[in-house]
Amino acid sequence: MRLTVRRDRELAVRVLRRAVELGVDHIDTAAFYFSPGGILDGEAGEVRYAAELIRDGLRPYPEGLFIATKVGPDRLPDGSWGEAVTAGRLRRQVEENLRRLGVETLDLVNLRIVRPAEPEEVAERFKALAAMRSEGLIRNLGLSNVRWEHVEAARGIAPVVCVQNAFAVDLRRHLELLRKCGEQKIAFVPFFTIAGADREGGPVPRAAREAGSEREARPEQETGTVQGTRPEQERGTVQETGTVREAATVPEAATVPEAATVRGTGSEVGPGAEWRIAAARGVTGHQVRLAWTLQQGAHVLAIPGTGDVAHLEENVAAGALRLTAEEMAEMDQRR
């Protein structure tokens, strides 16, 4: 969720608590998610850290809540952004996550790769995190913004339970990676599912942008805490944010309660198949994009970001939307 953008801390807490009420049990964050001055800027005022908002809003944490975080992007002394590539800097980020979340052990830490790196370079960093896992500071490890050869190199050191890469109906360069993760029972957790190829602006109709519609013309940022959404139907007992139970014993990831309903105006008009399907179904184009993503496999977990309660409810409701084979085929033609 884009929790840190606004100064209103109470709003952020309402979003978090509403997410838990709706049955969301997978929250994704990072210590470097903060505003103002962070990767995602926001309203002026006191610095707001997403991890601290999660801590203040949800602790004592509900039983079964799974919090994923990540390390890699690093704020340098001069205020610019770099990348944590040494064991010492990675440890500092892990400790910061522990402190800001107020926990003794992190459920999941994803190693985010910022700059192009060779598999052996990724393996060296992953090895540092694996050592902290052995110490009990981390339960599970994952990777973000990587290629399959990075995953293979890391798996030679410790289990990789998930991969977070950019993926959407109009951003499919990692489709083969998604499939390989499914074959190896590794969760695939895409970001930019709503924003797609446009990323910052979001895939919204031009009319919505010109009208300044906050409801539909909202960006899906990777930055800021995000919530997991996936349909409960036909998913089986999936563990570790989408991986099978053998990986570890943790709560089922982000199931959608039976009471969740798919709702939306169905009034979007745009060039993509999602808008045509949305109009016919009476839902939103964003919900259709999320539904298409979730139907890529039982190992896929969507993490759309929002800092608004109504948007949160729509995103969670998308987990109950099942596209027909014809609708999926139409979406597959979307580029």
Sequence and secondary structure as in RCSB ss.txt:
>XXXX:A:sequence
MRLTVRRDRELAVRVLRRAVELGVDHIDTAAFYFSPGGILDGEAGEVRYAAELIRDGLRPYPEGLFIATKVGPDR
LPDGSWGEAVTAGRLRRQVEENLRRLGVETLDLVNLRIVRPAEPEEVAERFKALAAMRSEGLIRNLGLSNVRWEH
VEAARGIAPVVCVQNAFAVDLRRHLELLRKCGEQKIAFVPFFTIAGADREGGPVPRAAREAGSEREARPEQETGT
VQGTRPEQERGTVQETGTVREAATVPEAATVPEAATVRGTGSEVGPGAEWRIAAARGVTGHQVRLAWTLQQGAHV
LAIPGTGDVAHLEENVAAGALRLTAEEMAEMDQRR
>XXXX:A:secstr
  TTSSS HHHHHHHHHHHHHTT  EEE  TT EESSSSS  SSSS EEHHHHHHHHH S  TT EEEEEE EEE
 TTS EEE  SHHHHHHHHHHHHHHHT SSEEEEEEE  S   HHHHHHHHHHHHHHHHHTSEEEEEEES  HHH
HHHHHTTS   EEE B BTTB TTHHHHHHHHHTT EE  B TTTGGGTTS S  HHHHHHT TTTS    SSS 
EE B  STT  S BTTTB GGG          TT           SSHHHHHHHHHTS HHHHHHHHHHTT TTB
 B  B S HHHHHHHHHGGG    HHHHHHHHT  
